[in-house]
Amino acid sequence: VAGAASNNGNDAAQMVRARLSSNNLALNRGAAGGAVDIHYYVVELDGNSNVQQGLTATPMASTLNMSASPGSSFNNLTAFPFITTTIDNAAQQFDKASYTVEFSGNQLNLNRAGNGVTSSVEWQVIELSN
């Protein structure tokens, strides 16, 4: 889980995507510029839990709805989605990286509030053990 704060007025520079792999936490943002305070938490799951992750980017600035397909099936009764997002535009466009996410079978449906800039979504499907 990651969050960031900045007062530089550049939404693309203050929005941070996070991805944990092995023992590495990768943090990415849509644009460079200005210092950003980043707060993050790492949660350790038991050995029977499963996490799938990926990156989906809008193919065009006008795209509102996208889908993501994890590589393996999962039980959506014991799983939940988690996303972090960025935009690729320095203007005040924070709302254009606001997504809702829901399961549709073994797929994630990503729907955003507004369009007009390109955006990227780091997604995770966390499946807890029974």
Secondary structure per residue as TSV (DSSP state, phi and psi in degrees):
chain	resnum	aa	ss	phi	psi
A	1	V	-	360.0	135.0
A	2	A	E	-137.2	150.8
A	3	G	E	-147.3	155.0
A	4	A	E	-141.7	158.1
A	5	A	E	-144.0	142.4
A	6	S	-	-156.6	158.7
A	7	N	-	-119.9	24.9
A	8	N	S	-87.9	-2.3
A	9	G	S	74.4	8.4
A	10	N	-	-111.7	98.4
A	11	D	H	-58.9	-38.5
A	12	A	H	-64.0	-30.4
A	13	A	H	-83.7	-22.9
A	14	Q	H	-98.7	-16.1
A	15	M	-	-84.3	128.4
A	16	V	E	-122.3	130.6
A	17	R	E	-95.7	147.1
A	18	A	E	-130.8	142.1
A	19	R	E	-143.6	127.7
A	20	L	E	-103.2	128.2
A	21	S	E	-140.7	132.5
A	22	S	T	50.1	-115.5
A	23	N	T	-113.9	29.8
A	24	N	E	-123.2	134.1
A	25	L	E	-110.3	111.2
A	26	A	E	-95.2	126.1
A	27	L	E	-117.6	126.7
A	28	N	E	-130.0	149.3
A	29	R	E	-135.0	163.2
A	30	G	S	-72.9	-22.1
A	31	A	S	-154.7	152.8
A	32	A	-	-85.2	164.9
A	33	G	-	126.3	120.8
A	34	G	S	77.6	152.9
A	35	A	-	-77.2	145.6
A	36	V	-	-130.8	128.3
A	37	D	E	-83.6	125.9
A	38	I	E	-116.4	129.9
A	39	H	E	-116.1	131.8
A	40	Y	E	-143.0	157.8
A	41	Y	-	-132.8	141.6
A	42	V	-	-117.6	129.6
A	43	V	-	-110.4	127.8
A	44	E	-	-94.0	125.9
A	45	L	-	-97.7	160.5
A	46	D	-	-69.0	166.5
A	47	G	T	-65.5	-13.0
A	48	N	T	-96.4	-3.7
A	49	S	-	-83.5	160.4
A	50	N	E	-134.5	139.3
A	51	V	E	-127.1	128.1
A	52	Q	E	-116.4	145.4
A	53	Q	E	-147.1	160.5
A	54	G	E	-167.8	177.7
A	55	L	E	-126.7	128.0
A	56	T	E	-124.7	130.1
A	57	A	E	-117.7	146.5
A	58	T	-	-65.5	131.1
A	59	P	S	-70.8	-27.0
A	60	M	S	-142.7	157.1
A	61	A	T	-62.4	-24.4
A	62	S	T	-84.3	-5.1
A	63	T	-	-68.7	126.7
A	64	L	-	-103.7	-37.7
A	65	N	E	-121.3	134.4
A	66	M	E	-137.6	168.7
A	67	S	E	-134.0	157.0
A	68	A	E	-132.6	141.1
A	69	S	-	-120.5	106.0
A	70	P	-	-59.6	153.4
A	71	G	S	-70.1	-25.1
A	72	S	S	-124.4	154.8
A	73	S	-	-70.1	159.5
A	74	F	-	-146.5	160.7
A	75	N	-	-92.7	108.0
A	76	N	T	-74.2	1.8
A	77	L	T	-85.1	-22.3
A	78	T	T	-117.9	9.3
A	79	A	E	-117.4	158.8
A	80	F	E	-144.2	150.3
A	81	P	E	-91.2	152.5
A	82	F	E	-142.1	133.0
A	83	I	E	-132.3	152.4
A	84	T	E	-130.4	149.6
A	85	T	E	-136.0	158.9
A	86	T	E	-139.4	163.1
A	87	I	E	-118.9	161.9
A	88	D	S	-112.7	37.6
A	89	N	-	-142.8	134.1
A	90	A	S	-77.0	-11.2
A	91	A	S	-69.4	168.2
A	92	Q	S	-71.5	85.7
A	93	Q	-	-130.2	28.2
A	94	F	G	-52.2	-39.1
A	95	D	G	-64.0	-22.4
A	96	K	G	-78.8	-0.4
A	97	A	G	-116.6	16.9
A	98	S	-	-92.4	112.4
A	99	Y	E	-115.8	151.2
A	100	T	E	-105.2	151.6
A	101	V	E	-135.2	138.2
A	102	E	E	-147.5	156.0
A	103	F	E	-81.7	142.2
A	104	S	E	-136.1	95.1
A	105	G	T	64.8	-128.8
A	106	N	T	-102.1	39.0
A	107	Q	E	-134.0	153.0
A	108	L	E	-102.8	130.3
A	109	N	E	-100.4	124.6
A	110	L	E	-113.2	117.1
A	111	N	E	-124.7	126.6
A	112	R	E	-106.4	159.5
A	113	A	S	-70.8	-34.4
A	114	G	-	-152.4	163.1
A	115	N	-	-121.2	-175.3
A	116	G	S	125.2	-19.3
A	117	V	S	-137.2	157.4
A	118	T	-	-77.0	154.6
A	119	S	E	-147.0	154.7
A	120	S	E	-126.4	144.7
A	121	V	E	-126.8	118.2
A	122	E	E	-86.8	122.2
A	123	W	E	-120.0	149.0
A	124	Q	E	-134.4	141.5
A	125	V	E	-112.9	114.7
A	126	I	E	-104.5	115.6
A	127	E	E	-108.6	115.6
A	128	L	-	-82.4	150.4
A	129	S	-	-72.3	156.0
A	130	N	-	-71.4	360.0
